[in-house]
């Protein structure tokens, strides 16, 4: 049975510890990414010490904001018993690692993230994306990303490996509630969501977001066909009983199902639009992406920042791959650039 959602502030980014249901508080932490504004971490009361779902970006301001929110709940950073992290993106994972260095806090993350965590130990964080962009017919954009791929701040943290993994189907038993772990690959290959069936809560990370469509396969070692995995993961969550949606970015909302249905429709519309562009003569993912509108403001690809352009081209590449699977399109990789045509 879903617990009633407690009143939320009009601005979801307002700092503080905002009660969601009794024993669960949402804490938004500011991000150095203007398009995302903030990341929600969730503090769960537990006799062994607060359990925190996701952790925020490792920055002094973020650390201070989390400390203030915990202080309002009668705790300190040292009291946190463990971090349960939905995926290895820096805005979810890095602060857990730095707080572990300070306090020895246990950190767990989905087992599927192991491949990308291993790969992230080396240089060229987006080396695989650079290769994919070249295959997509976007060599200039690949060169821009390669030039940006020197972020020393993100390499200043020690070991990126967790203290333990979260496995699909596992039940994390806390003092007052149980959390079921579900692997939801797509956004990253190791993304997990945590479901409190008794209270009707889904800690959704970036898998289901209320206002934006999550990026697909943005990780050091993306899986083949990330959109296939993402759509399957959306259907997995849709088949569960409906719950409150506790997202990483955006306000808590009353129905996971409503938003999943919207996301599935969005991707069906993008698949149709991408196929139409190939029918109109666009042959590569870059050409298709350049002909399509982006964001709610329907901006041109060229008007986006370099990182958003990368995400857009790779998203279209993933959609075109699904259209090949569906036998709508056929593909040719013979010259090192993947081109698409309507299947005869």
HELIX and SHEET records of a PDB file:
HELIX    1   1 UNK A   60  UNK A   72  1                                  13    
HELIX    2   2 UNK A   77  UNK A   79  5                                   3    
HELIX    3   3 UNK A   90  UNK A  103  1                                  14    
HELIX    4   4 UNK A  111  UNK A  113  5                                   3    
HELIX    5   5 UNK A  114  UNK A  119  1                                   6    
HELIX    6   6 UNK A  127  UNK A  135  1                                   9    
HELIX    7   7 UNK A  139  UNK A  148  1                                  10    
HELIX    8   8 UNK A  152  UNK A  155  5                                   4    
HELIX    9   9 UNK A  226  UNK A  238  1                                  13    
HELIX   10  10 UNK A  256  UNK A  279  1                                  24    
HELIX   11  11 UNK A  285  UNK A  290  1                                   6    
HELIX   12  12 UNK A  301  UNK A  303  5                                   3    
HELIX   13  13 UNK A  306  UNK A  325  1                                  20    
SHEET    1   A 7 UNK A  18  UNK A  21  0                                        
SHEET    2   A 7 UNK A  24  UNK A  30 -1                                        
SHEET    3   A 7 UNK A  38  UNK A  44 -1                                        
SHEET    4   A 7 UNK A  51  UNK A  53 -1                                        
SHEET    5   A 7 UNK A  82  UNK A  85  1                                        
SHEET    6   A 7 UNK A 106  UNK A 110  1                                        
SHEET    7   A 7 UNK A 164  UNK A 166  1                                        
SHEET    1   B 5 UNK A 171  UNK A 173  0                                        
SHEET    2   B 5 UNK A 178  UNK A 183 -1                                        
SHEET    3   B 5 UNK A 192  UNK A 196 -1                                        
SHEET    4   B 5 UNK A 201  UNK A 205 -1                                        
SHEET    5   B 5 UNK A 244  UNK A 247  1                                        
SHEET    1   C 2 UNK A 329  UNK A 332  0                                        
SHEET    2   C 2 UNK A 339  UNK A 342 -1                                        
END                                                                             
